[in-house]
Amino acid sequence: MNVTFDDILESQKIQENVIRRTPMEISRTFSQMTGSKIYLKSECLQKTGSFKVRGAYAKITTLSRDKKKKGVIAASAGNHAQGVAFASALEKIPCTIVMPITASPAKVAATRSYGANVILEGSIYDESWSKAVDISQKTGQQIIHAFDDEKVIAAQGVIGLEIMQDLPNLDEIYLPIGGGGLAAGVLRAIKTKKPNVKVIGVQSSGFPAMKKSFDTGRLQSVPGERTIADGISVKKPGEFTFKIINELIDDIVLVDDSQIVKAMFLLMERTKMVVEPAGAVSLAYLLEKKPTKAKKVVPILSGGNVDMYLLGQIVAKGLTEMGRMVKISVLLTDKPGALKEVVDQISALSVNIVEVIHDRLSSSIPAGTAGVTLSLETEDQKHAERLISFLKKRNIQFKIVT
């Protein structure tokens, strides 16, 4: 297999009437936070909510008539699944998707909404892939690989073309890596025309398979750990994608879940964009490590499909991570006005009381006292520190819960 710059140009023609050209705009907020000019490439606003539809559509639309008649099958944690299902619906061909049993219910429902037959198998992508291969061998359905396919890689490379067209004098690109399809395609596009542009891959520290492969110079697999970035939770990257990435990429770095949560939270609050964990890893790294000063930097926000229950956790954890939500447990004398006295003192610091939980009956609460748990919203970490210092000076008996 080989992917050339001309293949990417051809894929751009295939995509132009169906796939959305996503916006890329400078973010003043993140530019100020990092010291560089940060341009967000928002593939989270793509059809089906992810860049994956580019590769799925380019592959399916170019299949032969006989292959289309037998239908297609794919394995995916969600985004590739929706892309394949969407493209299959456009082409009016049968579609089966194998998804991990741990896949987001929202992504499963969205995939089914496009008319796909969804089979839940395995706990991660690699196990779902094995099931898809088995079904394909029995039914003759064409496998649409999520990343290790020349048509798919070329299609993802169109993102690199769009970035160069919208920002000709860019300096650096940061992009998420799971199996490597996005990175391989963007690298081929960028390094062909602008070899001096630095391209950095970002992986979850829970699934650093491509980084391990890059560091050792040969394809590696990892056992994998728990991470919220399910879209890049791949134990073993593609053989073809690794060859391209190993040859062209400048570096591969890691982020953890707490950094991802912070990036997702800030994207929601400051840009009003919902970005999934895998899609936020590039910005997460930039916010944590900061790029070279005064550079024009493009983090690719690769997807925006987030389970609503997770989204609620992101808001709560994001507030806590940034020191804007403090939960304390206070032990008070059980008498009228005791709670009001504490509340009045806290309110005097312009701290917003979000929730009050009052407990007299638990066995851990001594007789004659009342336990009160207060969830408090502060402006920032310094404001939270002033609150804690204030409570200590007033000799208020409390414990920090979070």
N, C-alpha and C positions, 0 to 999 in steps of 0.2 A: 504493500500500500504506500501511496505517496500523496501528499497534499501540496499543491503549488499555489502561488499567488493568483494565477489565472483561474484555478478552481474556485478560489474565494470570490473573485470578480464574477464568475458565472453563477455562483450561489446567490450573490447579491441581486442578479437579474431575476432569478427564480423567486426570491422572497419579496420583491418590490411591490407587488400588487396585493399581497396577503399579510405579510409580517410588518408590524409597526416599527418605524424608525424611532427609537426611544430618545427622549431629550437628554441633553448633557448641559448642565448649568452650574455656574460657580456658586459655591456656598460661602457666604461671608462668615457665617458662624464657625464652620469648621476650618476655614482659612485662618481666622483669628486664633482658634484653639491650637493650630499646628504650626503657624508661622509660614505656611506656604499657601499658594492659590489652589484650592481644592475644587475640582470639577466633578460633580456626581454624574456618572453614567447610569441612568435609572432603568435598568432592565426589569426592575420590579413593576414597571408600568407596561410591560410587554403583554400581548395577548396571552391568556392563560396564567398570567402573573409571573412568568419566568422566561429567561433566554432560551430554555430548553426547546421551546416550540420551533425555533429557527432550524435546529438540526433535524427534528422530527419531520417537519414539513418538507424540507429539502430532500430527505431520504425517501419519504413515502411517495411524494409526487413524481419522482423519477423512476419508480419501480415499473417493471414490465406489466403488461395487462394480465398475464397469467399469474404473476406473483400477487398482484392486487386482488385477483379473484379468490385466491386461497386465504387472503387476509394476513394480518400482521400480529405480532406478539412482542411485548416488551416487558422488562423488569425495571421497577422504579420505586423510590420512596415517595414520589408524588409529583414532582415538576415534569420530569420526562414522561411520566404516565399521562398527565394532562395534555402535554404537547402531542404525543402520539395519538391519543384519543381525539383531540381536536382536528388534527390533520386527517385522520381516518374518516371522521365525519364529513369533512370537506370533500374527500375523494369517494365517499359512499362505499367503504370497504369494511369487512368484519375486523374487529379489533379485540384482542385479549391483553389484559395487563396483569402481571403478577406483582403484588405489592407486599412488603413486610407486614406482619401482623401488628407491628408497632407504628405503622404509618399513621399520620394525622387523620382522624376521622373526616376532617374538612376536605383534605386532599383526596381521600377515597370517594367521598360524595361528589366532589367536583369532577373526578375522572368518570364516574358512572353517569354523570349528567350529560356527558358528550356521547353516550351510547356504548361505552366500552363494557366488556365482560370482565369484571375484576375478580381475581383470585388472590386471597390472602395466604401467603406462605413464607415462612422464615422470619427471623427476628431482625435481619439486616439485609441490605441490598444484595450482597454476594449469594446468600441463600435463596433469595427470590430469583436471581439470575439462573441458578442451577435448575430451578423448577421450570423456568421459561424455556431453557434449552431442551429439557426433557419433553415438554409439550410440543415444541417446534419439530422435534425429530419424529414425533408420532403423527402430527397433523399436517406438516408441510407448510405451516405458517411462517412467513418471513420474519426473522428476528430484527427488530430495530434497536440496535445497541445504544445505550445512553451516552457513550463517549468514544469508544474505540472503533470508529468507522470513518472512512475518508470523507464521505458526504456530510456526516454530522460535524466533523472537525472543520471542514471548509465553511459550513454554514455559520458556525460560531465565530469563525474568523471575520465575518462581515461586521461584527461589533468593532473589531480593530479598524476596519476601513472607516466606519462611521466616526470613530474617535479621531482619526487622523484628518478626516474631512472637516470636522467641527472645530478641532483645535490643532492646527498644523504644527505649531511650535511647542508641543507638549514635551515634558521632561521624563515623567515617570508614570507607570500604570501599575496598580495593585489589583489583583483579582483572586477570587476564591479557587481552590483546587480540591476536587474530590477524585474522580476518575481521570480528569485532565483534559476533557474535550474542549472546554472553554479556553483554557490556558494554551493548549496546542494550536488552536485556530487563531487566537489573537496574536500569539508569538509569531506564527508564520506571516501574518499580515504586517505586523509592526516591524519585525526585524528585516523583512524584505525591502521595505521602503525607508525605514528610519532605524538603522541598526544601533544608533547611539542612545535611543530611548530605553531607559531602564524598565524592565518588566519584572515585578516581584509577585510570586505566588504566596497565598496565605492559606494555611490549613488549621483545622482544629487540633489542639494538642492531644485530643482523645483519639484521633485517627490520622497520624502523621505519615501515612504510607508513602506518599510521593516525596516528601522531604527526606525520609529515610533512604528511598531509592536514589534520589539526587545526591545525597551526601556520600553514598557508597559507590555510586556509578553503575549500579545494577538493580533490576526490579526486585522490590521487597514487598512483603506483606506484613501486616500488624494485627495483633489480636483485637485491638479496638477497645475503647472504654466508653462510658456513658457521656454523651454530649447533647446539647440542645440543637446542634447544627446537623440535623439528620440528612440534609441535602448533600453533604460532603462526607458522610460517614461511610467511606469505602475502605475495605480491608486491603485490597490490592488494586492499584491503578492499572490502566490499560497498557498493553505492551507497545502499541503504536504511539499512543499519546506520550508515553515515557520517553521514547526515542527523540521526539520533537522537543519536548520540554528539557530533557537532559542536555540537548545540543544548544538550545537557544536561551533558556531562562537565566536571569542574573542571580536570583536567589529565591529560596523558599523559607518562609518564616511561620511561626506558630502563634495562636492566640488561645486563651482559655474562655470558658463560658462566662465568667464574670465580666470580662472585657467585651464580649459579644452583647451581653445584656445592656451594658452602658451605651454601646453604639446604637442598638435598636431603640432604646429609650430616647436618646438624643435626636435620632432621626424622626421619631414620632413627634416629639415636643417642638423641635426647632424647624424641621422642614415639612412637617405634616405628612410624612411618608411612612407607610407600614412596610418594613423590610424584614424578611424572615432571617433566622439566625445564620444560615449559610450565606445569605446574600449580604450580611452586614460585616463579615469577617475582615474584609479589606479596610473598611473605615475603622473598625475596632483596632486594628494594628496601628493605623496612622495616628489615632487619638492617644494610644498608649506610648508609642515609641517616637513619634514625630519624624517626618521626612526631612531631607536636607532643606534648609531655609530658602525661601524665595523661589522655590521650584513650582512649575505648573504640573500638578499631580492629579491623576484620574483614578479614583477607586471605582470599580465596577460593582454596582449593587445588583446582584444577579437574579434575585427573586423576591417576591412579596407575599407568598402563600404561608400564612401563619395560623395555626389553630387558635381559636378565640380564647380558650382556657389558658393557653400558654401566654397569650398576649396580656391577659390580666395579671399573670405572674411577673411578666416583664416590667409592667408599670410599677408594681409594688417593689420588686427587687431593684429596679432602676432608681427609684426614689431612695431606697436604703443605701445602695452602692455609692450614691452621690452625696450622702449625708443629709438628704432632704426629708427623710422619714425616720423618726426615732420612736421606738416603743419602749416604755419603761413600766416597771411594776413598783407600785408605792404601797407601803403598809401604813394605814392611818388609824388613829384612835376612833372607835365607832361612836361618834357623837355628832349631833347636828352642826353643820357648818364646816366640818373638817375638810371635806372634799372641795367645797367652794373656796376655802382659803388657799389651797394648793393651786386650783384652777385659776384663780385670780392672779396669783403670782406668775404663773406660766404665761397667761395671756398678756401680762404687762410687758413681756419680752417680744411681743408680736409673733408669738408661736401659735399656729392654728391647731386646735384640738380636733382630730379627725374622728376618733372613736374612744369611748369610755366603757370599760367592762368592770362591773362592781361585783365583788365576791366576799360573802361573809361565811359561807357554809363549808368550804373545803377544809379537809382535815389539817392542811398545812397552815391555815389561818388561825392564830391564837384567839381565844375567847376575848371579847371586848375590843377587837380590832377588825378592820375591813381591808381586804386587798383590792387595789384598783389598778387596772392595766390601762395605760393611756397611749394612744397612737398619736404622735405629734408631727406636724408638718413644719419644716424649717426652710429657710431660703437657700442655704448651702451648708457645707461642712463647717465653716467657721461659725455660722449661726448656731448649729447644733452643739458645737463645743462651748459656746457661751451659755447655752441652756444648761448643759451638764455642770459647768462651773457654778452657775447660779444656784442650782438645786443643792449642790454640796455646801455652799456657803450658808444656805438657809437651814442646814441640818435636816433636810427632808430625807427620810429613810427610803431609798429606792434602789432598784437594780435595773441595769440596761438589758432589755430582752433582745432587741436588734438595733 
